[in-house]
Every structure is written in C-alpha cells, then in structure tokens.
C-alpha cells in the first residue's frame, strides 16, 4: 500500500500520545497529494481515542476563532474544570460569556487545559485539515498547544498545503508528502472505473499527474485527447489543471445545479438546513444538488462536503460576480442574526454591490464584538469591509483609519499602512486628518522604534492631540530611556512635552507619572524626588494595574529612590494582579521587576525563578525577551560566562542593548570580580550618558564610587558622590543614607572612615537589601584588614563571605574569601545545595510546589500542561531520592 512510511509516522505519534507522550506533526504537500486521505486513514484506525476535527475554510479566515470553535465544541463542557480566568477566556472567545478581551496567551492555556481535561478519560487526537486556511487566532492557539503536549495524552495532526515561515507551523515536526512512485501511481490509476484506457493514454496520464493521487483519478475521469487533461494549459501546475478540470465538470451541469453548487461553495460549514433555506429563497430546488453529487463534485450527508477544497475555491472563483452576490444575499437572509450575527453580516457584505450604510454599520458592530473577544485581526477585517461599503458622504476614511489602528494592534504594520493610504484618498475632515498623521507617526515608531521615530511621534502628538497624548508621551519617552540615543534627545523630547496644556490630560495619574519621568530625566535629584515619591505612593495605594507603564515605571522609581519596601511590594502586587486578571501581555516585565527586588534581597534563586517564568511567557507569545534584568542577575551572581552569553544574544538578535541596565550590570560584575578598572569604565560611561541628559539606573553611582576608590581615582567619583548626597538629603531613607555614607567611607579623605563604615553597615542592616548589606560588611572588612586590624576584619569578612556565598553571589563571595585568607582565616566551604543538580525549569517548579502550588497552578504560571509539570516533578523526585511533595518541601532551603 502507498504511504506506508508516512502512515507509520502518524501511528507512532498516536501510540506515543496514548502512552502519555503527546506531540504534533504537520502533513504538508500540494493540493490533491493525499494529505486528507492519509490522515483520515490513520485516524479511522485509532482505537480508544477521542477524535476532534476542524477544517479551515477559505471564506472564514476573517472570522475570529472559527476553526478553534469547530475543534473544541464537542468537549466544551470540560471548561468547568478549568481555573476561573481560563474558563472565562474560553467563554468570551466562543460567545458563551462576558466579552472580556482575553489575552491570547490565556486563551491558548485555556485550550490546553480543556484538552488536558478531555484526555483524562481517553487520549485525544486533534485533526486540523486545510490548516493553510484557518483564521490567525485559531492557528496561534493551536500552535501554542502543539508545543506543550509532550507529557499529555494529546496528539495534533495538521494537514496543510504549505508550511510558510512565520505561520507557526514551520517550527513543528514536518511530514512532507510528495508524488507517488511510478508503481504506486500505476496501482492507483488501475483502481479507477476507466481501466480500459489504452497504454499510450495511460502513460500520458501518469506523466501529467506527476504522482498526484487526485490528479490520477480526475485525469482518468476526463482524459482528453491522448491522455492530456482537457483543462490543461501549457506550463500550468497540477493543482491549477485540477481546478480547471473541476470547473469544466461544473460548467456541464444544468444552470440551477450550477447555482446551487456556488451557493454551497459560499457556505463553508456545509450546513444542509441552512443551504436548503437559502435555496428556497433563490427559488431553487435543493434536490438538484444530486446532479453535482453524481458528477463527483460533492457528497451529500449530514453535512455537504466537496470532493476536494479545490472544487469549492475553483467553482466560487469561476462564478459570475452577480451569482456570487445572489448566493451570499440568500445565505445572509437564511442565517439567524441572533445566533450567528457575524457570519450573517459577512454574507451581507459580499451580497451588496454599492455602498450601504446599514451593512457598514452592522460590520462595525461585528468589529467591536471581535475586538472585545481579543481578535484584532478579525476586527480589522470587519472594519476594513465597513469602510469600503460606507457611502461617499459618510465615514469612509474614519472607518478605514479605525481598521488601520486595529491592524497595527494585531501586529500587521504593512497592512495598517496600506489602509492609511486608502483612507487618505477619501474625503477627510479635520479629525480624520489628525488621526491619519498620528497613525503614520505611530507606524514609523512601531516599525523602527528608533530615537528619530520617537521624536517624530512626540512632535505629532504635541501638535495634534495635546489633550489626549499622556499615554503616548509616556510610552514614547519610556521606550527609549533605557537605550543609547543621540545627545540631548530625551531632554529635547521632554522640553516639548513640558509645553503640553496643563490639566488637559484625560487621566491625572498619567500626567503625574509623566511629570515624575521628566523630572528624573531632566532635573536635579532634589527636584525629581518629590514627584517620583508621589507616583510610588499612588501605585501602592491603587487596587488595579492601571496600565503597563504606570506600574513598571513606579517599580523603577522605587528602586531609584532606594525605597526597599515599595521595591518589593509593587512588583509582587503587580504579578498577583496580572495573574488574577489574565493580563499576560504585561506579566514578563512585572516578573522582571520582581526578580530585581529578589536580587536586592539576596534571594538569587527566587530571582532566577521569576526570570524563568518571564522567559516562558515571552516564548509562549513569540516575543523577543528583554535581557536587561537577566544581565543584572548575572552581574550580581558573578557569572561572567552567562553575562557575555546574554550580551552575544543581544548582538545576534539585531536589537538595541538596554544600555542603562547593561552598564549598571557590568559595573556590578567587574566590581565583584575585582576588575575595578573595567567597572570604573562602565560606570563612567553611564555617568557620561547622564551628563548627556540620558537616563541611568541610579545604583550605578555606588558602583562608580567603589571602583574609583579601588583604582585610586577618587576624583572621578566626585559627581557620583554629589548625586548620592542629594538623594540621601532629599529622601533620607536608610538605603539611600547607607549608600552615601559608604561612598564617603570608601573615598574618605580626612573623615572618620571607621564611623562612616559602621553607620553605613547599620543603615543597610535596617533594610531588605541583604546583598548590599553583605557587600557593606565586605568593604568594611577590607578596610579593617588594610588598617592591620586583622581580628576585627575577620569578623566582618567571615559574615560577608557566609552571606554572599549563601545568596549565590559567587564573585563577591570569592572576593571575601581572598580577603579572609589574607587576614589569616580559611573561609568555610558552603554546604551543598540539594537543588544544584536540577535544571532551571525544575528548580522553578520545585519553588512553586514547595510554596504550596498545585500542578495546575504551576502549569498556568509556566504555560505548560499539568501532566508536563508532573513529569518534571517525577524527574526531581528521582534526582533528590524522594517520593512526595512533603519530602520535597523539606529539601528546599
């Protein structure tokens, strides 16, 4: 039998899934090559499986989650076993609950959970046929699921004509189907009813079909002269010839039957009841479809199915425009507006020839429904069609511009720009012209994200929409503050933003944030501190997320203000609220600020857990991760190899380095390694950026002071000490005071250095920043040893070494160990951590489970399935020689 090898691959996938090791495969090949036949044959033989199916339809690509709903409908009752956020997301996208604009990642996780629940009873096989035509939202979810079923009793089989780059399918295991070999092709051709073909015609058909099974059968059905298909054009592909052959067969049908076939081609679900209602509206007898079935174009049954998708697309394309409009009009009238308003209006939109405000308005309502369900691409498709159907004296330009903004939100800037161009050709009022200019600036900014594009965006917003520009200003300003840019750019942008009309913002909290941001970047420390403190206090009192930049910048302000309580509280609350609300798009940055607070607290392993989760979210969303926090983590760990690996990733990725984070992290790393010249160079580079009116992480000034002291270049730290003094005087919290005292002790000339060191240590002891407390004791111990007070030095160095080693600050711990040996004492060897043999993901899971999380809760955090989490736990138990969660909690420090 042909395709034996390919069939065995699918059988192996199914057997593996039945054993709890799921996976996916993409069966790819040209039209008619036998993809569906292969998959159907394999699935038909499955025993003990629940088989879920969906078929992509060319005319449903713009309908949100159409393919996903078809696949999941038989198992939707299992949603009741999902966490509330996931259940609500599924109900929103399938129109079963409140329309809550669910995050696409939450939808993906919900579908994974739904299939996991269904697979508890028996393994599940998901078949996605004609995957090249499923809607974008469905494809993204199904690819997400396919990448996360390795420990599930779930198999996914995609059949598609191509595996395009960027489709998501290109990263899945691929099973290519090519033409049959000569022997198999002869066998297929010999099974047809037309076995009386003479040898010359027989061989000619074999040559023309090129091993394509559908072509072999169809060319034999209508061989033409000498075996050359009657529809063949010179140079045409096999698929094109097949399509033309189907059209010729359709053209030979009676006129009424031809119209009925076009009607069926325009109705992608194959709902016979709907088709019969529409046929009656056209004055046709649905029984005439029997002739099309006899001609081998379609099959009638519980649902109408075409002989092959090529029949549907070829017939529809060959019908006259008037016929297509008539059948769409009948389908619209036959569709229940209460149960399927979006499909109904889609048919209405294809039924009209001239502008129609009624249809355009209905399309706009469908766009709003799609947007509320998180489908920006589908919403854009509805709105674009609405724009084209709007009367000339109506809102043509405005609707096209709305479609462009939706395309931009869907991540399709090229399509968005094309819509802006179309809108500009229509009559525009002042509001439309303003929106068009804003969109052009936003498009340049989103595509390039360059300082120049940012400057243009700020110019346009300042000129055109000063009363609505707060959020745009914040995003534009904050998006480049961490990176290198031309001299004085932030200052110049800030000066323009300062000119905005006072009190005209739509959200006072945005104005408050913007003022603090500008004060920090443009003004002296003592003037910036009050506004920064107001933002931090406001965010601590808020009971909602309030937007990505509000919370993220408040977290950064807390760090720069040396407010250790807010630094820990704000990101923890942000992570909690993001998870509760399902706003996963902002989760990675919240987790990164959480990691920074844990580094400062000396909880390096916990910081690694947060970073691991942030990477998991970015990977699930297909985003390039931001690496600034990982650089800081590697710097404090003293992991030179990891640090340089991250720097290389930035270079290979073709993305700008987060200069502020990289310079701070470099100074920390080199101070830990004792390479003080390199640390000073990095810190001075950061200071130079600040002198050029760029943002720097304020912690770099403490690193500069330490490096300058160690290299004997105290004069280079004068500006840094002035900054630390200004901050301590304007915001005299223990952490800020401690850093100023320590810098004076390190660089002291004529001061009571011992008193300064002691007071610095005492102030650090009152904070949660344990890593800096340990480093303060290290620098104090180093000074005592150089003062030949070895006994006192050993006390400080021993404490510093033990704390730093326990945290995982290896470079600083080794520095303390060297000093301790020089003071006459061997440092204690740190105890072995039982978790050192685990992978980062295993350590992450261990941390969550030890804190009391269930497998389902951990799975939701890491975008895995519960069975995958359980598989990792089994590996952990084996490595640690334990057998229960209770024993695991005893192993975690």
QUIGI-V386745 format. One record per helix or strand. SS is the DSSP state (2 for helix, 1 for strand). FROM is the first residue (numbers start at 1). TO is the last residue. If there is no record, write none. Layout:
BEGIN
ss=<SS | SS>
from=<FROM | FROM>
to=<TO | TO>
END
This chain:
BEGIN
ss=<2 | 1 | 2 | 1 | 2 | 2 | 2 | 2 | 1 | 2 | 2 | 1 | 2 | 1 | 2 | 2 | 2 | 2 | 2 | 2 | 1 | 2 | 2 | 1 | 1 | 1 | 2 | 2 | 2 | 2 | 2 | 2 | 2 | 2 | 2 | 2 | 2 | 2 | 2 | 2 | 2 | 2 | 2 | 2 | 2 | 2 | 2 | 2 | 2 | 2 | 2 | 2 | 2 | 2 | 2 | 2 | 2 | 2 | 2>
from=<4 | 23 | 35 | 50 | 58 | 66 | 84 | 104 | 124 | 131 | 136 | 154 | 169 | 174 | 182 | 199 | 213 | 225 | 238 | 255 | 271 | 272 | 286 | 298 | 303 | 305 | 309 | 321 | 341 | 357 | 376 | 396 | 413 | 430 | 451 | 466 | 470 | 489 | 508 | 525 | 548 | 564 | 584 | 604 | 628 | 640 | 659 | 676 | 700 | 714 | 734 | 753 | 770 | 790 | 810 | 840 | 855 | 866 | 885>
to=<18 | 28 | 44 | 55 | 60 | 81 | 93 | 118 | 129 | 133 | 146 | 160 | 171 | 176 | 190 | 209 | 221 | 227 | 251 | 266 | 271 | 281 | 294 | 299 | 303 | 306 | 318 | 334 | 351 | 372 | 389 | 409 | 424 | 448 | 464 | 468 | 481 | 498 | 522 | 541 | 560 | 581 | 600 | 621 | 637 | 652 | 673 | 691 | 711 | 730 | 747 | 765 | 786 | 807 | 822 | 850 | 862 | 880 | 891>
END
